[in-house]
Amino acid sequence: FVICPKCGQVVKCHACDVALTYHKGRRLLLCHTCDAERSCPPACPSCRATNLHYGGIGTERLEREVELAFPHHVARRMDSDTMRTPGSHEQVLAAFRAGAVQILLGTQMIAKGLDFPNVTLVGVVDADVGINLPDFRASERCFQLVSQVAGRAGRGEKHGDVIVQTRVPDHHAVRFAAAHDYEGFAAQELEGRHSPPYPPFSRLANVIVSGFSENATMELAQTAGGWLHALIARREPGALSVIGPAPCPVDRVKKRWRWHLLLKAEQAGPLTRVARYFASRFPVPASYGLRIVVDRDPASLL
């Protein structure tokens, strides 16, 4: 990321409420949400200070560190930047399998489905980066990722080791993933989802309201919330609850402002009836590009 040390402003995407990522090889700032590209600004967009700071660590930075630490080994990076041409993915994996590449770096694309008997060491950098995201499945995703990438080591006759970098080594997702203890993780994770109830102890529908006007989007979300409360009181009293409306954690994507409401129910039937009736009957104005999406059993609340 690019940050101004004077005022603390982070350079963000013009279309999304996310920080842009600096790619040194291409000398560009990229948005990893909408794929927008822009040149690095000569000064802070907020206070015009010129001494911008480039911080953070990604696969590109990690590649430089690894090459300095292991100058006699061949390292290759697999991410969205390096795997742009057809066949590049297969070429790098073939070289790694043959031993021509000794160190493979990458994002989640190298965490799953690869079987290399000679891999004896796997390192997971910033394993806890997603744990504190505002999503009830954040810990589950962290456990899945660490478990999957750790499983790449020691798949053959040779012994394998896994090193996990984390700031929260006592967090249950990291601790149980390091021990390959799915049952232990599931038991503790399920305990935390009892109250307030989240799947599998409840069923969810995420109602996402978006539009090109911030005020119009907010007003439609508030109107939708009142409409849903009245509908539930009339047709399914006590069977569902409505949380929100509130801005989405990422409240602007591709120039669209985003608000959401969360419908919760113990049983699938009432949730299905309310969500279906709402999707077909709730009036959405034609102005400001307003639209509503009902995401049933959402994989993510971001």
N, C-alpha and C positions, 0 to 999 in steps of 0.2 A: 504494500500500500504506500501511497504518497501522502505525507502529513506535513503541515506547517508547524515548525517548533515554536513559532511566535504566538499564534492564536489557537493552535490545536485543530484547525480545520483539516479534515481528510478529503482528498479529491474524490468526488462521487460521480457516478454515471448521471448524465443529463436526463435519462429516461427512467431510471430505477433508483430506489433509495438504498443503494449498496455501494460500498467502496470499490473503486477501480483497482485492478491488479496490474502492476508494472511487469512487463515481460522484457527483460534486458536484451535478449537475443534479437527481438524485433523492434526494440526501442519504442514500444507503444504501451498505452494504457488500455486494457481490455475489461469489458464488463462480462463477468461469468454468468450473468442472469439473462441478458438479451444479446450478447455477442457484439455489442457496439465497440468500435475502436476509436481512439483519439490520441493525438500527440500529447506528450508531457507538457504541462503549462510552464512558461518561463517564470511565473510568480504565483503566489497563493491567490486563488480566485476570490478570497474573502478580504484579506488585509493587504495584498500585493507584496508581501515579503518575498524575497528572491531565494532565500536559503532553504529550499524544500528538502525534507528528509525522506529517504527511501528505506522503509522498515519491513519487518516480517520475514518469514521464511517459507519458501515454496520449493517445488521440485527443482527449479532452475538454480536457486541458491544452494540447495542441498547438493546438486551435482558438482558445483564448484568446490564445495567443502570436501566432498568425497575424493575428487580428483587430486586435491592438495594432500589429503591424508594418505591416499593409496596411489602414488604416482606410477607404480609399476603394474597396475591392474587396469583393465579396460572396463569402463563404466558406460552404460547407456541409460537414457531417460525415456520413459514412456508416459506421455501425457497428451493433452489435446493439441499442444504446439508441435511436438515432434512426430506425431502419428497422423499427419494430414494427408500424405500421399497413399494411394492404394497399394496394399501389400507391405507397407512399412512395419505394421504390427507383426506379421508373420516373419519378416526378415530378422527383426531384433530377437524374437523368441527362438528362432532357429540358431542364431549365433550364440545365444545364451545356452541353449541345449548342447551345442557342440563344444562349448568351453572357450570360444573365441571372445566372448564377453563374460567377465567374471562377476561384475556387480550390476544388478538391475535395479533402477530407481523408478518409482512411478506413483501415480495416484491410485484410486480404488480399482482401476482396471487390471492391476496385477495382483489384487488381493484374492481373487477367486478363480477356481477352475484350472489352475496351472499345476502340472505335475512334473517336477524335475527332481529325480532321485538324488542328484549330487548337491542339492542345496542343503547346506548345514548351518547357515546362520540367517535369521530374518530380524530386521530392526523395524520397529514401528515408531515413527516420529510424530510427536504431538497426538498421541492416541486419544486424549480426552478433549480434543478441540470441539467436538459436537455435543458433549455431555450436558452443557448448560443451556442449550437452545430451548426456547419456550415451546416444547412439544413433548407430550407424555411418552412418546416412543424414542426419545433421544438416548436414553441409557441402553435400550434394546438395540438400537443401531450401532452404538459404540461396541457393545458386546459382540454383535455379529461380525463387525469389521475386524476387530482384534483377533477373534477366534479364527476367522477365515484366513487372514494373512499369516497368523502363527502356524496354521496347518500346512503352510508351504515348506516348512523346514523339517528335515528328518523323515522324508517320505520313502526313502530307500533303505539300504542296509546301514548307512552311516547315521551316527547320532546327530540330532539337530538341536540348536539353541535358539531362543527367541529373547530379544531385548526390547522392552516396551518403555518408551519415554513418556512420563506422565507427571502432572503436578498434583494429582489426587490418587496416589497409589492405594489408598484405602477405600476408594469408591467401589461398590459391589460389581459394577460392570467390568472394570479393569481387573479387579482381584479374581473374579470367577473366570474371566476369559483367559487370564494367564495360567490358571489351573486347569483349563479345559473342562470346567465343571458347569455344564448346562443346567443340570437339575438344581444345583445350589443357586445359580443366578435366577432361574425361573421362580423358585420359591420366594426369594427376597423381593423380586420385581412384582410378583403377583400380590404380595402382602401390601406393597405400596400403592396398588391400584384399587384397593377396597374402598378407601375413603380419602378424597372424593372418588366415586366410582368411575373407572375408565375401563375400556375393553381389556379383558373379556367379560367384565362384570357389568357392562352397559353397552349400548349400541349408539353410534354417533352419526350425525350428518353435519357437515360443515357448509354453511350457506355463505358464499362469497359474493359480495357486491362490488362491482368495479365500474369505473368511468373516468373520463378525461377531466372532469371538474371535481375538485376535492370536496367542496360544499355539497354539490348535488349527490355525490356518492355517499357522504355521511348522512344526508337527509333521507335518501332512499333506504339506507341500512336501518335507520331509526324507524322509518315507516314500516319496513318489513318486520322489525322486531315487534312492534305493536300489533301488526296484522297476525303474526304467528301466535302471540299470547292470546288474542281473542279467538283464533281458530281452535287452539288447544282447549281453552276453557269451554268452548261450545261443543266440540266433537270428541276430545280425548282428555277430559279433566283428570289431572293428577298423574297421567301416564307419561308425560314428557316435561322436560324443563328446558328453558331457553337461557343460554349464557351469552351476554353481549347485548347489543352490538359493540364492537371495538375495532380499532385499526388492526389490520393483519400485521404480524411481526415484521414482514417486509411490506411496507405499506404503499410502495409504488413500483410497478414493473411495466416496462415498455410504455411509459407515459400514462399508465392507467393507475389511478388511486384505488386502494383496496381496503374494504372493511369486511368483517365477517361476523356471523352468529353461529353458535354451536347448539345443535339440538341433541338432547340426551334422553335416552329411554332405557328401561330395563328390558323391554321386549321389542323384538323386531317389528311386529305387526303394526302397533300404533305409529312408530317412526316412519314406516313405509307409507302408511295412509296419509299422514300429515305432510311428509316431504313431497309425495306425488301430487296431492291437492294444491299445495303451495306452488310447486313448479308450473302447474297448468293454469292456475287461476290468479296468481298475484300479478297485478298490472305493473309493468315496467315502462316508464316513459321512454320515448324515442330520442330524447335530447341527450347531448353530451356523451354519446356512445355508451349509455348505461346498460349494464347486463347483470344477470344473476346466474350463478352456477351452484347447483346443489351436489356436493361431493359426499356420496354415501360411503360409510366405513372408510374415512380418509386415511391414506398411508402417511400423510404429513399434515400438520396444522400450520405450517409456515406460509 
